[in-house]
Amino acid sequence: YQLGLIWLLIYAIYIVWLEIRLLKGSCANCYYYGKYCAFGKGKLSCLFFKKGDPKKFLHMQITWKEIIPDFLVSIIPLLAGIVLLIRNFSWILLGVMVLLFVFMAVGNAFVRGSLACKYCRQREIGCPAEKLFSKNKKSKTN
């Protein structure tokens, strides 16, 4: 907001676009479509989109390049915070940025790794994100 209302509006539109992309492209094809998943998006997706094909979800491939827009949701505010700190240093802003970084790095990993994905039925059936992030993933060179 401190960078200007237009930048805030662009960022908000960007987040809405990402959510629509997720709800339509993934959640509509997920096991949890119409049900409560860890994030409530299965219920939300059925309000706006028709049920997709669960087989499509199973065969989706996600690459690091494709998830860059999702990482930008947290990176953009951090970059904006750096700009604001350079323009006019504030301990409060620095503290908020540290909290954002902790939530982004540690919090997200904890929620997904220990709470959400660990108990996810779709992960058991087949999840493209789990394949990408899996630590037990076999190397293609073997």
C-alpha positions as CSV (number, residue, x, y, z in Angstrom):
1,Y,0.0,0.0,0.0
2,Q,2.8,2.4,0.8
3,L,4.2,2.1,-2.7
4,G,0.9,3.3,-4.1
5,L,-2.7,2.2,-4.5
6,I,-2.2,1.2,-8.1
7,W,0.5,-1.3,-7.1
8,L,-1.7,-2.7,-4.4
9,L,-4.5,-3.1,-6.9
10,I,-2.2,-4.9,-9.4
11,Y,-1.0,-7.2,-6.6
12,A,-4.5,-8.0,-5.5
13,I,-5.6,-8.8,-9.1
14,Y,-2.5,-11.0,-9.4
15,I,-3.5,-13.0,-6.3
16,V,-7.1,-13.4,-7.5
17,W,-5.8,-14.6,-10.8
18,L,-3.6,-17.2,-9.1
19,E,-6.5,-18.4,-7.0
20,I,-8.8,-18.8,-10.0
21,R,-6.0,-20.6,-11.8
22,L,-5.7,-23.0,-8.8
23,L,-9.4,-23.5,-8.2
24,K,-10.2,-24.1,-11.9
25,G,-7.0,-26.0,-12.9
26,S,-6.4,-28.2,-9.9
27,C,-9.1,-28.1,-7.3
28,A,-11.9,-28.8,-9.8
29,N,-10.1,-32.1,-10.6
30,C,-9.1,-33.0,-7.0
31,Y,-10.5,-35.7,-4.8
32,Y,-11.6,-32.9,-2.4
33,Y,-13.8,-31.1,-5.0
34,G,-17.0,-30.3,-3.1
35,K,-15.4,-31.4,0.2
36,Y,-13.3,-29.7,2.9
37,C,-9.6,-30.1,2.3
38,A,-7.0,-28.6,4.6
39,F,-7.4,-25.2,2.9
40,G,-11.1,-25.2,2.2
41,K,-10.5,-24.9,-1.5
42,G,-12.5,-28.0,-2.5
43,K,-15.6,-26.4,-1.2
44,L,-14.8,-23.0,-2.7
45,S,-14.0,-24.5,-6.1
46,C,-17.4,-26.2,-6.4
47,L,-19.1,-22.8,-5.9
48,F,-17.5,-21.4,-9.1
49,F,-16.4,-24.3,-11.4
50,K,-17.9,-27.6,-12.6
51,K,-16.3,-30.8,-11.4
52,G,-13.4,-31.7,-13.6
53,D,-11.8,-35.1,-14.3
54,P,-9.9,-36.6,-11.4
55,K,-7.7,-38.6,-13.9
56,K,-6.5,-35.2,-15.2
57,F,-5.3,-34.3,-11.7
58,L,-3.4,-37.6,-11.4
59,H,-1.5,-37.0,-14.7
60,M,-0.7,-33.3,-14.2
61,Q,3.0,-32.5,-14.2
62,I,4.2,-29.5,-12.2
63,T,7.6,-28.0,-12.7
64,W,9.6,-25.5,-10.6
65,K,9.0,-23.0,-13.5
66,E,5.3,-23.3,-13.2
67,I,5.2,-22.6,-9.5
68,I,7.3,-19.4,-9.7
69,P,4.1,-17.3,-9.8
70,D,3.0,-18.9,-6.5
71,F,6.3,-18.1,-4.8
72,L,6.0,-14.5,-6.0
73,V,3.0,-14.0,-3.7
74,S,5.5,-13.8,-0.8
75,I,8.5,-12.6,-2.7
76,I,6.8,-9.4,-4.1
77,P,5.9,-8.1,-0.6
78,L,9.5,-8.8,0.6
79,L,10.9,-6.9,-2.4
80,A,8.5,-4.0,-1.8
81,G,9.5,-4.0,1.9
82,I,13.2,-3.8,0.9
83,V,12.4,-0.8,-1.3
84,L,10.4,0.9,1.5
85,L,13.2,0.2,4.0
86,I,15.7,1.8,1.7
87,R,13.4,4.8,1.2
88,N,12.5,5.2,4.9
89,F,13.8,2.7,7.4
90,S,11.2,1.5,10.0
91,W,11.8,-1.1,12.7
92,I,8.1,-2.1,12.5
93,L,8.4,-2.7,8.7
94,L,11.6,-4.7,9.3
95,G,9.8,-6.8,11.9
96,V,6.8,-7.4,9.6
97,M,9.2,-8.5,6.8
98,V,11.0,-11.0,9.2
99,L,7.6,-12.4,10.2
100,L,6.6,-12.7,6.5
101,F,9.8,-14.5,5.8
102,V,9.4,-16.9,8.7
103,F,5.8,-17.6,7.7
104,M,6.8,-18.1,4.1
105,A,9.7,-20.4,4.8
106,V,9.1,-22.2,8.1
107,G,5.4,-21.8,8.5
108,N,4.4,-23.0,5.0
109,A,6.7,-26.0,5.3
110,F,5.3,-26.9,8.7
111,V,1.6,-26.5,7.6
112,R,2.0,-28.5,4.4
113,G,4.5,-31.1,5.7
114,S,3.1,-31.8,9.1
115,L,-0.6,-30.9,8.9
116,A,-2.1,-30.7,5.5
117,C,-0.3,-32.9,3.0
118,K,0.6,-35.6,5.6
119,Y,-3.1,-36.5,5.9
120,C,-4.3,-35.7,2.4
121,R,-6.3,-38.4,0.6
122,Q,-5.3,-36.9,-2.8
123,R,-1.6,-37.2,-2.0
124,E,-2.2,-40.9,-1.5
125,I,-4.1,-41.2,-4.8
126,G,-1.5,-39.1,-6.6
127,C,-0.5,-35.5,-6.3
128,P,1.7,-33.6,-8.8
129,A,2.9,-31.2,-6.1
130,E,3.9,-34.1,-3.8
131,K,5.9,-35.6,-6.7
132,L,7.7,-32.3,-7.1
133,F,8.5,-31.7,-3.5
134,S,9.0,-35.3,-2.4
135,K,12.3,-35.9,-0.7
136,N,12.1,-39.5,-1.6
137,K,12.0,-38.8,-5.3
138,K,14.3,-41.0,-7.3
139,S,16.9,-39.4,-9.5
140,K,16.4,-39.8,-13.2
141,T,20.1,-40.7,-13.5
142,N,19.7,-43.9,-11.6
